[in-house]
Amino acid sequence: MKKHYLACALLAVINGYAVAEEDNVELIQVWGTKVKSSSVYVGEQAIASKQADHLSDLLRDIPGVDVGGTHSLNQRINVRGLDDTDLEVLIDGASQNNYMFHHMGNLNINPDILESVDIQVGSNSVVHSGLGGALEFRTKSASDILRGGEQFGGRVLAGYNTNDLQYLSLTAFGQLTDSLDVLAYGSTMNNNNFEDGAGIEVLGSDGKIQNAMVKLGWDIDAQQRFSVKYDTYRNHGMYAARPDMGVRTNAAIGGGEVPLFDTHYDRDTISGHYELNMGTALNLRADLYQNEQELWRVYNGATTEGTSTNTGLTLIANSLVKTSGIDHQLTYGVKWINADNDVSSVTADEMTTGAEETDDTGIFIEDAIYFGNGLTVTPGVRFNSYEKSSAAQPEKDSWTDWQMALAAEYSVTRELTIHASTTDLFKGPQPGEIFNNEQAGKVRNPELEPETGTNREAGIRYRSADVLGADEFSTAVTVFRTEVDNYIEAVDYPEDECTGRGCLQWDRNIGTVEIDGFEASIFYAIGDFNALVTYAKSDSDIQDGSATTAPLDREVGDSMGLTLNYYVTDINLDLRWHSQKTFAEDAKEGYTVHNLTAIWEPAYFNTDLNVTLGIENIFDRLYVSHASRTGTTTHPVFGPLELSDYEPGRNIKLSVAYKF
């Protein structure tokens, strides 16, 4: 494979990470993250070293996907307007689904240590449980990094951002014996108060993130591998009260200043992983884990400590079965998650505690049936069992549900494929918010139903090397309609006369959410030049029985991306220009932002040296992502407030990585 084809595929995620929908090409790489997305269609996989100090560096420019929030406490993945509480998010098979605080995100993920990300935009399979799709992150292992003949190695990465961040990571890895390998990783990141595009310092962002991971792998034999991992993530700082709101709001609430509060937001994960590869007969992976997320905060005279612990098992197997000339690719397994949430809030006068537990089990099987004439039909079925109880509401609620799915794909010609699918949705009532101790304060609603619905998609894909002289040309369009029934929101408890802030609440099925839209991409590669154009559209309506409808709070709307890439072969220099335009959406203003990146791997040093220079928001634009808090509101206490969480202004990023 020519070197420039590796550079071509960097465009697949726009940000420079590799994306492929259906190819299974395995490449040797020095470092980086492979990203696979169902919303982009290209033919090659590749890898690139890229500065990734926030999830937005990995995901924001994938069509149908956005990352809201500029604060380190507020990484919120958004797929088609639905946030991470409505997605299935896994790291090495461990569920990350928690609900910590409505002014914060729920994810503590370090992009630097990720080996791969698999993104399902939309729920299109019974294997996944999210209403809006699934994201599966996998972290690196020594076996991913060591190359032929190497026994031990290491990597040092140092980075500096002018607006305003510094980071350092150290990695050691090695083959201890013929069957044992180990990886140890540590990183530290100093976040300072950045400036937005108007030159305003965003106070309350100054803090430190530390991440450490140890992973030990054992190749039992040629078919079996077992590994154990411990991963710890610490985010500590004197942070603003509402990290999802801009500095203007926090300053207005503080009477002109931004009050800061001692905050610790931590994650600890311990897990065991087993892999069995017996060829087409059976390929199995089992992930047994305990993932604990903790929020500790001193706020307005109260010390609140809450823990959300997910203990679970993810087991997925694949088998190829041939019957009468028809191939059956079976995918089957089980996902079990027990969520145990505990909260305590201590003031000078009293202590309030709360506890809550949910138990979520899904058993599934789907069969991709290939008939040999270009037609593949995939039926699937999943059984869900969901239970929920709390100390305040000890009576256990339980629900069961069957999900059905049916997908079809037909190759009209070698270049042209059409596809369609319909998938039932299911989500049990999620655990309450940790910081506000909903475990102790919510009233049980005995008539509450789980969220259900349907996701329907249809699309077309085309790939050829014979279009406008291209070495590779591909294009795809997917049209979707998602309907979520029995949509759940927290509302005022109707049996008392109190309404508004501080009153009793309960969860209620308010109605239906409908989301319509499409994702499209065009990829063109010729020689050392490549271009990728993407477009995503999403329109939502919450139908709660009132005379008017409203969109989802974090609906992105219409957005378009353009990436131009040129690889200078003689000096191993990769140059990329990316532009993203998000169109105005109701009261949300549109914006266009441009980024430039240069990645240099100087071959004449005969070392694994990587130097990356990037300029984000080149023209210093003042803008806010539609997946973040935006707009204005009138607060019952503080009056009119501007909520907009403005993105950083111009930011020059330099990183140097050396692998030895």
C-alpha positions as CSV (number, residue, x, y, z in Angstrom):
1,M,0.0,0.0,0.0
2,K,1.4,3.4,-1.0
3,K,2.1,5.8,1.8
4,H,-0.3,8.4,0.4
5,Y,-3.2,6.0,0.8
6,L,-2.5,6.0,4.5
7,A,-2.8,9.7,4.4
8,C,-6.0,9.5,2.4
9,A,-7.8,7.6,5.0
10,L,-6.8,10.1,7.7
11,L,-9.6,12.3,6.3
12,A,-12.2,9.7,7.1
13,V,-12.9,11.3,10.5
14,I,-12.0,14.7,9.3
15,N,-9.9,15.3,12.4
16,G,-7.2,12.9,11.0
17,Y,-8.2,9.6,12.6
18,A,-8.9,6.5,10.5
19,V,-12.5,5.6,9.7
20,A,-13.9,2.7,7.9
21,E,-17.3,1.1,7.8
22,E,-16.7,-2.4,6.7
23,D,-13.0,-3.1,5.9
24,N,-10.9,-5.1,8.4
25,V,-7.4,-3.9,7.5
26,E,-4.9,-4.3,10.3
27,L,-2.0,-1.8,10.2
28,I,1.1,-1.4,12.2
29,Q,1.1,2.0,13.9
30,V,3.3,4.0,16.3
31,W,0.5,5.7,18.2
32,G,-2.9,7.2,17.6
33,T,-6.6,6.2,17.7
34,K,-8.5,4.3,15.0
35,V,-12.0,5.7,14.7
36,K,-14.7,3.7,12.9
37,S,-18.1,5.4,12.3
38,S,-21.2,4.2,10.6
39,S,-21.9,7.7,9.3
40,V,-18.8,8.0,7.1
41,Y,-18.0,5.8,4.1
42,V,-14.4,5.3,2.9
43,G,-12.4,2.3,1.9
44,E,-9.2,2.4,3.9
45,Q,-8.1,2.4,7.5
46,A,-5.1,4.4,8.7
47,I,-3.7,5.9,11.8
48,A,-2.3,9.4,12.7
49,S,-0.7,11.0,15.6
50,K,-3.0,13.9,16.6
51,Q,-3.3,16.2,19.6
52,A,-6.3,15.0,21.5
53,D,-6.7,16.8,24.8
54,H,-10.6,16.7,24.7
55,L,-13.1,14.3,23.3
56,S,-14.0,17.0,20.7
57,D,-10.7,16.4,19.0
58,L,-11.8,12.8,18.3
59,L,-15.5,13.1,17.7
60,R,-16.9,16.5,17.0
61,D,-16.5,16.5,13.3
62,I,-18.1,13.1,12.5
63,P,-21.4,13.7,10.8
64,G,-24.3,13.2,13.2
65,V,-21.9,13.5,16.3
66,D,-20.9,16.5,18.4
67,V,-19.3,17.0,21.7
68,G,-20.8,19.7,23.9
69,G,-19.0,21.6,26.7
70,T,-15.7,23.4,26.9
71,H,-15.0,22.6,30.6
72,S,-13.0,19.5,31.5
73,L,-16.0,18.5,33.8
74,N,-18.4,18.8,30.9
75,Q,-17.6,16.4,28.1
76,R,-21.0,15.5,26.6
77,I,-21.2,13.3,23.6
78,N,-24.2,14.2,21.4
79,V,-25.6,11.9,18.6
80,R,-28.4,13.3,16.6
81,G,-29.4,15.6,19.4
82,L,-29.4,12.9,22.1
83,D,-26.7,13.2,24.8
84,D,-24.7,10.5,26.6
85,T,-27.4,9.5,29.0
86,D,-29.3,8.2,25.9
87,L,-26.3,6.5,24.4
88,E,-24.5,3.3,25.2
89,V,-20.9,4.4,26.1
90,L,-18.3,1.7,26.9
91,I,-14.6,1.8,27.7
92,D,-13.1,-1.7,27.3
93,G,-16.6,-3.1,27.7
94,A,-17.3,-1.2,30.9
95,S,-20.4,1.0,31.0
96,Q,-19.8,4.7,31.5
97,N,-23.5,5.6,31.8
98,N,-24.0,7.7,34.9
99,Y,-26.0,10.8,35.8
100,M,-23.8,12.9,38.0
101,F,-25.0,16.5,37.8
102,H,-27.2,18.3,35.3
103,H,-24.6,21.1,35.0
104,M,-21.8,18.6,34.2
105,G,-21.1,15.8,31.8
106,N,-20.9,12.2,32.8
107,L,-17.8,11.0,31.1
108,N,-14.1,10.9,32.2
109,I,-12.2,9.7,29.1
110,N,-8.6,10.5,28.2
111,P,-8.3,10.4,24.3
112,D,-4.5,10.0,24.4
113,I,-4.6,6.3,25.6
114,L,-7.4,5.2,23.3
115,E,-6.6,2.5,20.7
116,S,-9.9,2.6,18.9
117,V,-13.4,4.1,18.9
118,D,-16.3,2.4,17.2
119,I,-19.3,4.7,16.8
120,Q,-22.8,3.6,15.8
121,V,-24.7,6.7,14.8
122,G,-28.2,5.7,15.5
123,S,-29.5,2.5,17.1
124,N,-29.3,-0.1,14.3
125,S,-28.7,-3.3,16.1
126,V,-30.0,-5.2,19.1
127,V,-26.4,-5.7,20.2
128,H,-26.5,-2.1,21.5
129,S,-28.9,-0.6,24.0
130,G,-28.7,3.2,23.5
131,L,-31.7,5.2,22.2
132,G,-29.4,7.2,19.9
133,G,-26.5,4.8,19.2
134,A,-23.4,3.5,20.9
135,L,-19.7,4.4,21.3
136,E,-17.2,1.7,22.3
137,F,-13.8,2.9,23.3
138,R,-10.8,0.5,23.6
139,T,-7.6,1.4,25.4
140,K,-4.1,0.5,24.2
141,S,-2.3,-2.7,25.1
142,A,1.4,-3.5,24.8
143,S,0.5,-6.0,22.1
144,D,-0.9,-3.1,20.0
145,I,2.3,-1.1,20.2
146,L,5.2,-3.5,20.1
147,R,6.5,-4.2,16.6
148,G,8.4,-7.2,15.3
149,G,11.5,-7.9,17.2
150,E,10.8,-5.4,20.0
151,Q,10.7,-6.6,23.6
152,F,10.4,-3.3,25.5
153,G,9.7,0.3,24.7
154,G,8.4,3.6,25.8
155,R,6.9,6.9,24.7
156,V,7.1,10.4,25.9
157,L,4.5,13.1,24.8
158,A,4.7,16.7,25.8
159,G,2.2,19.3,24.6
160,Y,1.6,23.0,25.0
161,N,-1.5,25.0,24.0
162,T,-1.4,28.8,23.9
163,N,-5.1,29.0,25.1
164,D,-4.3,27.6,27.7
165,L,-3.2,24.1,28.6
166,Q,-0.1,21.9,29.1
167,Y,0.2,18.2,29.2
168,L,2.7,15.4,29.6
169,S,2.3,11.6,29.3
170,L,4.7,8.7,29.8
171,T,4.2,5.2,28.6
172,A,6.2,2.0,29.2
173,F,5.4,-1.3,27.6
174,G,7.1,-4.6,27.1
175,Q,7.0,-8.4,26.5
176,L,7.8,-9.9,29.9
177,T,7.8,-13.4,28.6
178,D,6.7,-15.1,25.4
179,S,3.1,-15.0,26.7
180,L,3.0,-12.1,29.2
181,D,3.0,-8.4,28.2
182,V,2.5,-5.2,30.2
183,L,1.7,-1.6,29.7
184,A,1.9,1.2,32.2
185,Y,0.6,4.7,31.3
186,G,0.5,8.0,33.2
187,S,-0.5,11.5,32.2
188,T,-1.0,14.9,33.7
189,M,-2.8,17.9,32.2
190,N,-2.9,21.4,33.6
191,N,-5.9,23.3,32.4
192,N,-5.8,27.1,32.8
193,N,-8.6,29.6,32.2
194,F,-8.8,29.9,28.5
195,E,-10.1,33.0,26.5
196,D,-13.1,32.8,24.2
197,G,-13.2,34.5,20.8
198,A,-14.1,37.8,22.3
199,G,-11.0,37.8,24.5
200,I,-12.9,37.1,27.7
201,E,-11.2,34.9,30.2
202,V,-13.3,31.9,31.1
203,L,-12.8,31.9,34.9
204,G,-13.5,28.7,36.8
205,S,-11.7,26.4,34.3
206,D,-8.4,26.1,36.1
207,G,-7.7,22.6,37.3
208,K,-5.6,19.4,36.9
209,I,-6.4,16.1,35.3
210,Q,-4.3,13.0,36.0
211,N,-4.8,9.6,34.5
212,A,-2.9,6.3,35.1
213,M,-3.5,2.9,33.7
214,V,-1.8,-0.5,34.1
215,K,-2.7,-3.4,31.8
216,L,-1.3,-6.9,32.0
217,G,-2.0,-9.4,29.2
218,W,-1.5,-13.2,29.0
219,D,-1.6,-15.1,25.8
220,I,-2.8,-18.4,27.2
221,D,-2.3,-20.1,23.8
222,A,-2.7,-19.4,20.1
223,Q,-6.5,-19.0,20.5
224,Q,-7.0,-17.5,24.0
225,R,-5.9,-14.2,25.7
226,F,-6.7,-12.9,29.1
227,S,-5.9,-9.4,30.4
228,V,-6.6,-7.3,33.5
229,K,-6.6,-3.6,33.8
230,Y,-6.7,-0.9,36.4
231,D,-7.5,2.6,35.2
232,T,-7.7,5.7,37.5
233,Y,-8.8,9.2,36.4
234,R,-8.6,12.3,38.6
235,N,-10.0,15.8,37.8
236,H,-9.5,18.3,40.6
237,G,-9.8,22.1,40.6
238,M,-11.5,25.2,42.0
239,Y,-14.3,25.2,39.5
240,A,-17.3,27.3,38.6
241,A,-20.7,26.3,40.1
242,R,-22.2,25.5,36.7
243,P,-19.5,24.3,34.4
244,D,-21.9,23.9,31.4
245,M,-22.7,27.6,31.4
246,G,-20.4,30.4,30.2
247,V,-18.4,32.7,32.3
248,R,-21.0,35.5,31.8
249,T,-23.7,33.4,33.5
250,N,-21.4,32.4,36.4
251,A,-20.3,35.9,36.9
252,A,-23.9,37.3,36.9
253,I,-24.9,34.7,39.5
254,G,-21.9,35.6,41.6
255,G,-22.7,39.3,41.5
256,G,-19.9,40.2,39.1
257,E,-17.4,37.7,40.2
258,V,-17.2,33.9,39.5
259,P,-17.5,32.0,42.8
260,L,-15.2,28.9,42.8
261,F,-15.8,25.6,44.5
262,D,-13.5,22.8,45.4
263,T,-14.4,19.9,43.2
264,H,-13.1,16.4,42.7
265,Y,-14.5,14.3,39.8
266,D,-12.9,10.9,39.7
267,R,-13.2,7.5,38.0
268,D,-11.7,4.1,39.0
269,T,-12.1,1.0,36.8
270,I,-10.9,-2.5,37.4
271,S,-11.7,-5.1,34.8
272,G,-10.8,-8.5,33.4
273,H,-11.0,-9.4,29.7
274,Y,-11.0,-12.8,28.0
275,E,-10.7,-13.4,24.2
276,L,-11.2,-16.7,22.4
277,N,-10.5,-16.9,18.7
278,M,-11.4,-20.2,17.1
279,G,-11.7,-18.8,13.6
280,T,-15.1,-18.6,11.9
281,A,-16.5,-21.2,14.3
282,L,-16.4,-18.9,17.4
283,N,-14.9,-15.6,18.2
284,L,-15.7,-14.4,21.7
285,R,-14.9,-11.5,24.0
286,A,-15.9,-11.2,27.7
287,D,-15.4,-8.1,29.8
288,L,-16.1,-8.3,33.5
289,Y,-15.7,-4.9,35.3
290,Q,-16.4,-2.5,38.1
291,N,-16.5,1.2,37.1
292,E,-16.8,3.7,39.9
293,Q,-17.4,7.4,39.3
294,E,-17.2,9.8,42.2
295,L,-18.1,13.5,42.6
296,W,-17.0,15.3,45.7
297,R,-17.8,19.0,46.1
298,V,-18.0,21.8,48.7
299,Y,-20.8,24.1,47.6
300,N,-22.7,26.8,49.5
301,G,-21.9,25.4,52.9
302,A,-22.6,21.8,52.1
303,T,-20.2,19.0,51.4
304,T,-21.6,16.5,48.9
305,E,-20.1,13.2,48.0
306,G,-21.8,10.9,45.6
307,T,-20.7,7.6,43.9
308,S,-22.1,5.8,40.9
309,T,-20.7,2.3,40.6
310,N,-21.4,0.1,37.6
311,T,-20.6,-3.6,37.9
312,G,-21.2,-5.6,34.9
313,L,-20.5,-8.2,32.3
314,T,-20.3,-7.7,28.5
315,L,-20.1,-10.9,26.5
316,I,-20.3,-11.0,22.7
317,A,-19.6,-13.9,20.4
318,N,-19.6,-14.3,16.6
319,S,-20.0,-17.5,14.7
320,L,-20.2,-18.3,10.9
321,V,-22.5,-21.1,10.0
322,K,-23.1,-22.4,6.5
323,T,-26.3,-24.1,5.6
324,S,-27.3,-25.1,2.0
325,G,-25.1,-22.5,0.4
326,I,-26.4,-19.7,2.7
327,D,-24.0,-18.1,5.1
328,H,-25.2,-17.1,8.6
329,Q,-23.0,-14.7,10.5
330,L,-24.4,-14.9,14.1
331,T,-23.7,-12.3,16.8
332,Y,-25.0,-13.2,20.2
333,G,-24.4,-12.5,23.9
334,V,-25.4,-10.8,27.1
335,K,-24.9,-7.4,28.7
336,W,-25.6,-7.1,32.4
337,I,-25.1,-3.9,34.4
338,N,-25.8,-3.3,38.1
339,A,-25.7,0.4,39.0
340,D,-25.4,1.2,42.7
341,N,-25.6,4.9,43.6
342,D,-24.9,6.4,47.0
343,V,-25.0,10.1,48.0
344,S,-24.4,12.0,51.2
345,S,-24.7,15.8,51.8
346,V,-23.4,17.3,55.0
347,T,-24.2,20.8,56.3
348,A,-23.6,22.4,59.7
349,D,-27.1,21.3,60.8
350,E,-27.8,17.9,59.2
351,M,-26.7,15.0,57.0
352,T,-28.9,13.8,54.1
353,T,-28.2,10.4,52.5
354,G,-29.6,8.6,49.5
355,A,-29.2,5.3,47.7
356,E,-30.5,3.8,44.5
357,E,-29.9,0.6,42.6
358,T,-30.8,-0.5,39.1
359,D,-30.2,-3.9,37.4
360,D,-30.2,-4.0,33.6
361,T,-29.9,-7.3,31.6
362,G,-30.0,-7.7,27.9
363,I,-29.8,-11.0,26.0
364,F,-29.5,-10.8,22.3
365,I,-28.9,-12.6,19.0
366,E,-28.8,-11.4,15.4
367,D,-28.2,-13.3,12.2
368,A,-26.6,-11.7,9.1
369,I,-27.9,-14.1,6.4
370,Y,-26.0,-13.8,3.1
371,F,-27.9,-15.4,0.2
372,G,-25.0,-15.3,-2.2
373,N,-26.6,-12.9,-4.8
374,G,-25.6,-9.6,-3.1
375,L,-28.4,-9.7,-0.6
376,T,-27.8,-9.8,3.1
377,V,-30.8,-9.8,5.5
378,T,-30.2,-9.4,9.3
379,P,-33.0,-10.2,11.7
380,G,-32.3,-9.7,15.5
381,V,-34.1,-10.1,18.8
382,R,-33.2,-8.9,22.3
383,F,-34.8,-9.5,25.7
384,N,-34.5,-6.8,28.3
385,S,-35.1,-7.0,32.0
386,Y,-34.8,-3.8,34.1
387,E,-35.3,-3.2,37.8
388,K,-35.0,-0.1,39.9
389,S,-35.3,0.7,43.6
390,S,-34.0,3.2,46.2
391,A,-33.7,3.8,49.9
392,A,-36.4,6.4,49.7
393,Q,-38.6,4.2,47.4
394,P,-37.8,0.6,48.5
395,E,-40.5,-0.9,46.5
396,K,-38.8,-2.4,43.5
397,D,-40.1,-1.5,40.0
398,S,-39.4,-3.9,37.2
399,W,-40.0,-4.0,33.5
400,T,-39.4,-6.5,30.7
401,D,-39.4,-5.9,26.9
402,W,-38.6,-7.6,23.6
403,Q,-36.8,-5.7,21.0
404,M,-36.9,-6.7,17.3
405,A,-34.7,-5.5,14.5
406,L,-34.5,-6.2,10.7
407,A,-31.9,-4.9,8.3
408,A,-31.3,-5.6,4.6
409,E,-28.4,-4.7,2.3
410,Y,-28.2,-5.3,-1.4
411,S,-25.3,-4.9,-3.7
412,V,-26.8,-3.6,-7.0
413,T,-23.4,-3.6,-8.6
414,R,-19.9,-4.0,-7.3
415,E,-19.8,-0.3,-6.7
416,L,-23.4,0.5,-5.6
417,T,-25.1,-0.8,-2.4
418,I,-28.5,0.1,-0.9
419,H,-29.5,-0.6,2.7
420,A,-32.4,-0.2,5.1
421,S,-33.2,-1.1,8.7
422,T,-35.7,-0.8,11.5
423,T,-34.8,-1.3,15.1
424,D,-37.0,-1.3,18.2
425,L,-35.7,0.9,21.1
426,F,-35.8,0.3,24.9
427,K,-34.4,2.3,27.9
428,G,-35.4,1.7,31.5
429,P,-35.9,4.8,33.7
430,Q,-32.4,6.0,34.4
431,P,-31.0,6.5,38.0
432,G,-31.5,9.9,39.5
433,E,-29.0,12.7,39.5
434,I,-26.1,12.2,42.1
435,F,-25.2,15.8,43.1
436,N,-28.8,16.9,43.8
437,N,-29.4,13.5,45.6
438,E,-32.5,12.6,43.7
439,Q,-32.0,9.1,45.3
440,A,-33.5,10.7,48.5
441,G,-35.7,13.4,47.1
442,K,-37.8,12.0,44.2
443,V,-41.2,10.6,44.6
444,R,-41.9,7.2,43.1
445,N,-44.3,7.2,40.1
446,P,-45.9,3.8,40.1
447,E,-47.3,4.3,36.5
448,L,-43.9,5.2,35.0
449,E,-43.1,3.2,31.8
450,P,-39.7,2.7,30.1
451,E,-38.9,4.6,27.0
452,T,-39.4,2.6,23.8
453,G,-39.7,3.4,20.1
454,T,-38.2,2.7,16.7
455,N,-35.3,3.9,14.6
456,R,-35.6,3.5,10.9
457,E,-32.9,4.1,8.3
458,A,-32.3,3.8,4.6
459,G,-29.3,4.7,2.5
460,I,-27.1,4.3,-0.5
461,R,-23.3,3.8,-0.8
462,Y,-21.1,4.1,-3.8
463,R,-17.4,3.5,-4.2
464,S,-15.3,3.5,-7.3
465,A,-11.7,4.4,-8.5
466,D,-13.0,5.6,-11.9
467,V,-14.7,8.9,-11.1
468,L,-13.0,12.2,-12.2
469,G,-9.7,10.5,-12.4
470,A,-9.7,9.6,-8.7
471,D,-7.6,6.9,-7.1
472,E,-10.6,6.5,-4.8
473,F,-14.0,8.0,-4.8
474,S,-16.8,7.2,-2.4
475,T,-20.1,8.7,-1.4
476,A,-23.0,7.8,0.9
477,V,-26.3,9.1,2.2
478,T,-28.3,7.7,5.1
479,V,-31.7,9.0,5.9
480,F,-33.2,8.3,9.3
481,R,-36.3,8.7,11.5
482,T,-36.2,8.1,15.2
483,E,-39.3,8.0,17.4
484,V,-38.9,7.7,21.2
485,D,-42.2,6.9,22.9
486,N,-42.9,7.4,26.7
487,Y,-40.2,10.0,26.8
488,I,-39.3,10.6,30.5
489,E,-38.7,14.0,32.2
490,A,-38.6,15.1,35.8
491,V,-41.6,17.3,36.6
492,D,-43.2,18.8,39.7
493,Y,-45.0,16.3,41.9
494,P,-48.7,16.9,41.2
495,E,-50.0,15.9,44.6
496,D,-48.8,19.0,46.4
497,E,-49.2,22.7,45.6
498,C,-45.5,23.5,45.4
499,T,-44.1,24.3,41.9
500,G,-40.7,25.3,40.7
501,R,-37.2,25.2,42.2
502,G,-36.9,23.2,45.5
503,C,-40.2,21.4,45.2
504,L,-40.8,17.7,45.1
505,Q,-40.4,16.1,41.7
506,W,-41.1,12.7,40.1
507,D,-40.4,11.2,36.7
508,R,-43.2,11.2,34.2
509,N,-43.8,10.0,30.7
510,I,-44.4,13.3,28.9
511,G,-45.0,12.1,25.3
512,T,-43.0,11.4,22.2
513,V,-39.8,12.7,20.6
514,E,-39.4,12.5,16.9
515,I,-36.0,13.1,15.2
516,D,-35.6,13.2,11.4
517,G,-32.6,13.8,9.3
518,F,-29.7,12.4,7.3
519,E,-25.9,12.1,7.1
520,A,-24.0,12.3,3.8
521,S,-20.3,12.1,2.8
522,I,-18.2,12.4,-0.3
523,F,-14.6,11.3,-0.3
524,Y,-12.1,12.0,-3.2
525,A,-8.4,11.0,-3.4
526,I,-5.9,11.5,-6.2
527,G,-2.2,11.2,-5.7
528,D,-1.2,12.9,-2.5
529,F,-4.3,15.1,-2.3
530,N,-7.5,14.2,-0.6
531,A,-10.8,15.8,0.2
532,L,-13.8,14.9,2.3
533,V,-17.1,16.7,2.4
534,T,-19.8,15.8,5.0
535,Y,-23.2,17.0,5.8
536,A,-25.5,16.2,8.7
537,K,-29.1,17.3,9.3
538,S,-31.2,16.6,12.4
539,D,-34.6,18.0,13.3
540,S,-36.4,17.0,16.5
541,D,-39.8,17.7,18.1
542,I,-40.9,16.9,21.7
543,Q,-44.6,16.2,21.5
544,D,-45.9,16.5,25.1
545,G,-49.6,17.1,24.4
546,S,-49.4,20.8,24.5
547,A,-50.4,23.1,21.6
548,T,-46.8,23.6,20.5
549,T,-43.8,21.4,20.1
550,A,-40.1,22.1,21.0
551,P,-36.8,20.7,19.8
552,L,-34.4,18.8,22.0
553,D,-32.3,21.2,24.1
554,R,-29.0,20.1,22.4
555,E,-30.2,19.7,18.9
556,V,-27.4,20.5,16.5
557,G,-29.5,21.0,13.3
558,D,-27.6,21.3,10.1
559,S,-23.8,21.2,9.8
560,M,-21.3,20.7,7.0
561,G,-17.6,19.8,7.1
562,L,-14.8,20.1,4.6
563,T,-11.3,18.7,5.0
564,L,-8.4,19.1,2.5
565,N,-5.4,17.0,3.0
566,Y,-2.0,17.0,1.3
567,Y,0.8,14.6,2.1
568,V,4.3,15.8,1.3
569,T,6.0,12.4,0.7
570,D,9.6,13.6,0.5
571,I,9.7,15.0,4.0
572,N,6.9,12.9,5.7
573,L,4.7,16.0,6.3
574,D,1.0,15.7,6.5
575,L,-0.9,19.0,6.0
576,R,-4.7,19.3,6.8
577,W,-7.2,22.1,6.6
578,H,-10.6,21.5,8.2
579,S,-13.6,23.8,8.1
580,Q,-16.9,23.3,9.8
581,K,-20.1,25.3,9.2
582,T,-23.0,24.9,11.6
583,F,-26.1,26.6,10.3
584,A,-28.4,28.8,12.5
585,E,-31.0,26.7,14.3
586,D,-34.0,28.5,15.8
587,A,-32.5,30.8,18.4
588,K,-29.0,29.3,18.0
589,E,-26.6,31.3,15.9
590,G,-24.7,29.7,13.1
591,Y,-20.9,29.7,12.9
592,T,-18.0,28.7,10.7
593,V,-14.7,27.6,12.2
594,H,-11.4,26.7,10.6
595,N,-8.5,24.6,11.8
596,L,-5.1,23.9,10.4
597,T,-2.8,20.9,11.3
598,A,0.7,19.9,10.3
599,I,2.1,16.5,11.4
600,W,5.8,15.9,10.7
601,E,7.7,12.6,11.2
602,P,11.3,13.3,10.3
603,A,12.6,10.1,8.8
604,Y,16.3,11.2,8.7
605,F,16.5,11.2,12.5
606,N,15.9,7.4,12.3
607,T,13.7,7.6,15.3
608,D,10.0,7.5,16.1
609,L,9.7,11.2,16.5
610,N,6.4,13.0,15.8
611,V,6.0,16.8,15.8
612,T,2.4,18.2,15.5
613,L,1.6,21.9,15.1
614,G,-2.0,23.0,14.9
615,I,-4.0,26.2,14.9
616,E,-7.6,25.9,16.1
617,N,-10.2,28.6,15.4
618,I,-7.8,30.3,13.1
619,F,-9.9,33.5,12.7
620,D,-10.6,33.7,16.5
621,R,-14.3,33.4,16.0
622,L,-16.7,33.8,19.0
623,Y,-19.0,30.8,18.8
624,V,-20.8,28.2,20.8
625,S,-21.4,24.6,19.8
626,H,-25.1,23.7,19.4
627,A,-24.5,20.7,21.6
628,S,-23.5,23.0,24.4
629,R,-25.6,25.3,26.6
630,T,-26.6,28.3,24.4
631,G,-29.0,31.2,24.4
632,T,-30.6,33.2,27.2
633,T,-33.0,32.6,30.0
634,T,-34.7,34.4,32.9
635,H,-33.7,32.9,36.2
636,P,-36.3,33.2,39.1
637,V,-33.6,34.5,41.4
638,F,-30.8,36.0,39.2
639,G,-32.9,37.4,36.4
640,P,-31.9,37.5,32.7
641,L,-28.8,35.3,32.0
642,E,-26.8,34.5,29.0
643,L,-26.1,30.7,29.1
644,S,-23.8,30.4,26.1
645,D,-20.8,28.2,26.7
646,Y,-18.5,29.9,24.2
647,E,-15.7,27.8,22.7
648,P,-12.0,28.8,23.1
649,G,-10.7,31.5,20.8
650,R,-7.6,31.0,18.6
651,N,-5.4,28.3,20.0
652,I,-2.0,27.3,18.8
653,K,-1.1,23.7,19.7
654,L,2.4,22.1,19.7
655,S,3.2,18.6,20.7
656,V,6.3,16.4,20.5
657,A,6.1,12.7,20.9
658,Y,9.1,10.3,21.0
659,K,8.8,6.5,21.0
660,F,11.8,4.4,21.8
